[in-house]
Amino acid sequence: MRGPCLLLIGLLALLPAHAQECRVATIAGNADWSPFTLVGRDGQLSGAGIEIARDAFASLHIETKLGDAEPWARALASLESGRTDLIVSAYWTAERTERFLYTIPYAEDRITVFMKASAPFAMNGLGDLEGRTGVAPFGANFGDEITAFLQRDPHISFNNSKQGMFRQVLTPRVDYALLALRNGERILAQMGLTGTIVPAPQPLAVNKVYMLMSRNSPCAARLPALNAALAALAADGTIDRLIAAAESS
């Protein structure tokens, strides 16, 4: 009996990840993207995206565990390798569709230009940023159009720290910072800069928020069921409730 058993174990080890059963999903996300993901005082990821993913997987009888709170580029690398099964919040880009699987969108996020209240300027589109000096988060991708603008505009710099971005805006050299509205407002409040640096009245873009699944995850085959679970959570108001709770915490 020992020979056949060892052979079976060997064959199971050779099965592709998607052919194996999804029992536990490791979930992770951006370490600083309120209200969807952020790192708490305990060093663990939390936020609305984490709770929504937990509820969706629980409805499928799949356990979840938290992955590491990694920088964004490293988090994507962990997802691509299959070390992480799901990133709970991401924008859509064409490049990512080749590397990952997208869920249906479950929220929206307003991408906003933040400027000095003492030096406001009209902001109706990317053309209004031409010739102005701006700063954006290092490694961020706000969608193909905005990302292309940031990459070609010589007046853009990038900062690993969102707090550092806003400190740059306080100087005469930088006109604006680009960030998601809710995330930016939370950071400004923490820095005591609400009213000193203000968002433009209209967002530059409204991005849909998705979850990203690893193509190397055994849970990849459950993507249709996960989409159905997310749709149910949206229909019964759970997603709106969890986002509102995260915003007020």
WOGIWO-V710971 format. One record per run of one state. SS is the DSSP state (A for helix, B for strand, O for the rest). FROM is the first residue (numbers start at 1). TO is the last residue. Records with the same first field share a line. If there is no record, write none. Layout:
SS=FROM-TO + FROM-TO
This chain:
O=1-1 + 15-16 + 20-23 + 29-31 + 34-36 + 40-44 + 47-47 + 60-62 + 67-71 + 82-85 + 91-93 + 103-106 + 120-125 + 130-133 + 138-143 + 153-155 + 160-161 + 170-175 + 192-193 + 195-196 + 200-204 + 215-219 + 236-237 + 249-249
A=2-14 + 17-19 + 48-59 + 72-81 + 94-99 + 117-119 + 126-129 + 144-152 + 162-169 + 181-191 + 220-235 + 238-248
B=24-28 + 32-33 + 37-39 + 45-46 + 63-66 + 86-90 + 100-102 + 107-116 + 134-137 + 156-159 + 176-180 + 194-194 + 197-199 + 205-214
